[in-house]
């Protein structure tokens, strides 16, 4: 296979990148290692520190807290997260600023030519990671935050040498790829552990603690449980679960640049942190949350009950067909008074009939149910209602909601 040489424009480069989604998800490091090497990134610049974050839920929040702490301390940061909510450029940020269109187009054009004749074509995620690392090196970033896409052991981000590993709480998700039990999933997440690299961990399920603790012991590396934050510290992200995410971020950042951090500075940074699509009130009485598995739905329910202990909500819900929707509904039922089903903008969207069936299985058969042809239609109705509305069930849905409510165009992405 050959390609025409020359630089693509932004839209052309993004179209090409999205086209690589037809290659699917391929867990493994060989392609990424080769692409990093051919891009001159096999070894990172001296002094560049990397925090690598895996886990089921909270990865993005840990990265957001960490990035804010580091940036406020005067350290130039690179942040790689996924998926994006509105635009692809959200995935790659330097000092909080999204990568610009021209840089995306230039780097993707270079990568397109490099891989044109590869027998095993790199995937969307592999290319995105290498794009990010190229940008971070070019910009002279001093500290990089890498969020795993899925799993850890065979995730592309694991091809990059890290200085601190972080593992957030572990729950059942992506079982078709990672295993059917907490123990199996923990084994995949523990795959990011490396010799001479300390690991900072959350308060785990006992089986996860056993797996990850044993792996750390085998490697002879520090196993660090994050210390709880002082109760009086305020956080920029809502919900009781965010206190653990913030504690993980504090521990991880102190491990790489502790001498540059102060307690007062950390406290201010945690209060200033923002991360869209996480229990976010976008308009008055309209909230958006990307909860897309049982553990995230449980955290969302607790967050709602903490903020609005005597109020229930109309749930606008859409999900991908691979999700355990019955379990998600079971967690959200205590705060739900009505449900509106909407399709997500993905070929993997779950049909409203399946969502209805899952709601009944969860014990919500008595709830009033509506079905909207689109999220825009459901949100229009919500804005004219008197009660509170919560959009949840998918990060795709959260991104589309933010796009509609903020009046910006939403890019469809399957990853």
N, C-alpha and C positions, 0 to 999 in steps of 0.2 A: 504494500500500500504506500502510495506517495501522496504528498500534499503540495499545493502551490506555496512557494515561499512568500515571505512578506508578512507585515504586521496586520492582524485583524483589528477591526474597531471593537469597542466594548461589546456591543450587542452580538456581533459575529462570534467573538471569543466565548461569551456566555452561552450562546446557542451551541457551539461546539462542545463546551464542557458539559452542558446538560445532556447532550447527545451521548456522552460516554456512560450515562446511567443505564443504557441498554446492556452494558457489560455486567450489570448487577453488582452485588456485594461479594468481594473475594477477600476473605480473611487471610492474612499472611504478610510477611515483611519484605519478601524478595524484590517485588516491583519498586516499593518505596525506597529501599536501600540503594537499588540501582539508579533510580531517578535522582536521589539526593547526591550520589557520587558523581553522576554525569553533569549535575548542576553546580558542582564545586562545594557541596554542602555536607560532605561525609564527616568533616570535622568542623565544629562551630568555632567562631572567633574566640580567642582567649578572653576570659572575663565575662562572657555571656552566660548567664545562669538560666536554668530551665526548671520550672515547676510543672510536673506532669500529674494530671488529675483524672482519676477513674472512679467508678462507682455507678449506682443505678440512678439515684436522684440527687440533685444539688450540685452537680459538677459546675454548671454555668454560674451559679451563685457564688461558689467558692472562688472561681476564677475572677468574677466581678469584684468581690471583696478584696482579693489579693492584688488585683491590678490597681485598684483605687489606693490601697495602702502604699504600694511601691511608687506609683506616680506622684502621690502627694509628698513622698519623701525625696523627690527629685531624681528618681531613677527612670530612665527611658524604657517604656514597656512595649512588648508585643503580645497580643492576645489573639488566640485561635480557638474559636468555638463553633459549635454546630448544633442543630441546623440554624439557618437564619429565619427571622420572622417575616421581614418584608423584602429586603434586598440582599443579594449574595454578598455584597461588600461588608455587611455586618460581621461576617465570619473572621475577618482579618483587620485588626486595628493596631495602630501605633499611637501610644500616648492617648488612647481613647478615641482617636480619629479613624474613621473607616478608610480603608484603602481606596484610592481614587480610581476612576474608570480607566484612565490612560495606563496606569500601572498594571491593572488587571489584564488589559488587552495586550500589553507588551510581554508580560511574563507568560501568559497562556499561549501567545503566539510562539514564543521560544519553546515551550514545552510541547506544543503540537508538532513542531518540526522534529524534536528529539525522539518522540515516541512513534512517529509515523510508520516505521518499519518494524516495530516490536511485534513479536509473535503473540505475546500476552499483553494486551493493551492495558495500561493503568486505568484504574477506576476513577470516578468522580472524586471520591474522598482522598485518594492517593495524590491526585493532581492538585487538589485544594491545599493539602498539607504542604507540598513542596512549593507551591505558589506563596503560601504564608511565610515559610522559612526563608525563601529568597528575599521577600520584602523586608523581613525583620533584620536580616544580615545587611542588606543594602542600606537600611535606615539606621544602622548602628545601635540596635536595641541592646540594652544591658540586662534585661530580665524578660523571659518569655513564659507565658502561661499557655500550656497545651491541654485542651480538653479532649479526652478520647471520644471517638465517635460511637463505638460499641465494644463492649468487652474490655480488653486490655492486652492480653498476651499476644494476639495476632492483629491488634489494631495498628494502623499505619503510624500513629503517633509514637508507638513503642520503638520505632526505628531511630528516634532522636535520643541522644544521650541526655539524661536528666540529672539534676542536682538534688532534687527532693521529689519523692512520690507522695501523692495524697490519694487516699481511698475514702470516698463518702459512703453513707449508708447503702447497704446492699439489699435488694428485694428481687422478686421475680419479674423479669421483663426480657424480651427478646429470647424466649426459651428455645425457639427453633434454631438459634445460633449458639447460645451460651450454655444450654443445659436446663433440665427440668427442676433442679433443686437449688436451694441456697448454697449448699456446699459446692456444687458444680459451678455455679455462677461466680462464687467467691474465688474459685480456682482460676477462672479466666481473668478476673480483675487483678488477682495477685500476680498475674503475669507481667505487670509493669515493674515489679520489684527488681532491683539490680544491685549487684555487689557495690559496696562503698557508698550507697545512696540511701539515706534514712527515709523511712516511711512514716507519714503522719496519718492517723486513722481516726475514724468516728467511733461512736459507741455501737458496736456491731451486734447482730444476731449471734448467739453463741457458736453456731456452726461456722459462720463467716469468720469470727474471731479465731477459732481453732485453725482454720485453713490458712489465713493470712499470717497469724502469729507463728505458725510452724514454718511457713516459707521464709519469714524474716529471720527466724532462728537459724534455719539452714544456711542462709546467706551471711549470717553474722552481722546484720545491720540493725541500727536502732529502730525500735518499734515504739512510736510516740503517740500516746493518746492525748488528743487536744484537751487543754484545760478549759473548763466552763468560763464564760465571760462574767464579769461583775454584773449583777442583776440591774444595776442602774444605768448601764451603757445602752444608749439608743442605737438602733440599726436603721439604715435606709430601706431595708427590705422587710416587708411585713410577714408575720407568722412566727410561732414559737420555734419551728424547725430551723429558721434562719440563724438562730443563735449558735447552733452546732456548726452550720456552714461557716459562719464568721469566725468561730473558734479555730476551725481547721485552717482558714486563711491566715489568721494571726500566727499560728504555730509554723506554718510553711514559710511565710515571708521572713519571720525571725531567723529561720534556719539559713537563709541565703544572704541576708543583709541586715542582720540583727543590730549591728553597730550603728546603722543609719536610721533606726526607728526609735521613736519615743512612745511612751504610753499615751501621752496627750495626743500625739499625732495619729496613732492608730485609732484611738477613740473617735476622733473627728472624721477620719476616713471611713470608718464603718458606718457612721451616721450619714455620710454623704453618698454612699454607694447606691446606685440605681441599676436595675436590670429588668428590661421590659418583659411583659407577659408573665410575671410572677405576682399573683394576687394584686394586680394593678387596677386602680380605679381610673379608667380612661375618660369617662364622662361621669357626671353626677349620677350615682346609682347604677352605673354599668361597670362591671368588673371583668377582667380577662386573666385567665390563668392557663398555663400550658399543661396542666396535670393530665397525663396520658397512661398512667398505670395505677395499680391499687395503692401503693405506698404514697405516691404523689397526691392521689385523691384524698387519702386519709389526712395528710398534712394540710391540704386545702380546707377540708372540713374543720379541722382544729383551728386553723387561722380564722375562718369565718366565725366560728363560735366564740373565739376570743374577742373579735372586734364587734360582732353583732350578736350577743348572746340570746336575744329575744326575738330575732328576725329570721325568717326563711326567705328563699330566693327562687326566682324562676330561672331554671337552668337551660341555657342554649347549648346543645350537645352535638358533637360530631366526632367521628373517630375513624381510624384506619381498621381494616378488616382483620389485622393480625392481633389486635389488642383484646385483653380479657375484660370486655366491657361490663359483664355482669358484676365482677369484683369492683370495678370502678363505681358503678351505680350503688352498690351496697355501702360503700364508704360515704357517698354523697347524699344518700337518702335522708339522714338526720337534718340536713339544712335545706332540703328541696321541697317546694310546694307545688311546682308545675314544671313540665319539661317541654322544650321545643327541639325537635330533631332537625338537623341540617346536614347536607353533604359537605365533606371537606373537598378542597380542590386537589384531588389526587386520584390517580387511577385505582388506588388501593382503598378508596372510600368504602365505609360500611353502609349497607343499605338501611333505610329507616325501619324496614320490617324487622331486620336483625336487631337493631337497637331497641325496638319496642319489645321484642321477645326477651332480650337481656334484662330490660327494666322489670318486666313481670317476674322473671326468675330471681331477681334481686329482692323482690318483695314490694316493688313500687307499682303494682297493678292498679291501685286505687288513685294514683296521681293523674290529674288532667294532662293530656298529651296533645301537642300540635305538631304538624309537620310543615316545614317551610321549604320552598324550592331552592332557596339560597340563604346564606348568612346575612346578606344585605337586607333581604326582606324581613328576616327575624329581628335584626337590629333596629330597623325602622319601626317595627311594632313595639319594641322594647322602649324606644325613646319617647313614645307617647303614653307609656304605662306609668302608674304611680309607684309601683314596688321596685325592688332591686332585682337586677339581672346579672347572671354570672355566665360567661362564655368559657367552656372547658371541654376537655376530652382529647385535645390534640394540639401540638405546637403549630401544625399547619393552620388550624382554626384560629389559634391565638394570633398568629401573624396576619391572617386575613382580616380579623376583627380590628387589629390595630391600624391596618392599612385603610380600612373603610372609615373608621372613626377619626383618623388623623387626616384623611383626604389625600393619601398617597397611593401610588400603584403598588400592587402586591405581585411579587414574582413567584410563580409556581415552582416548587422544587420537590423532588421525590426523596431527598435525603436530609 
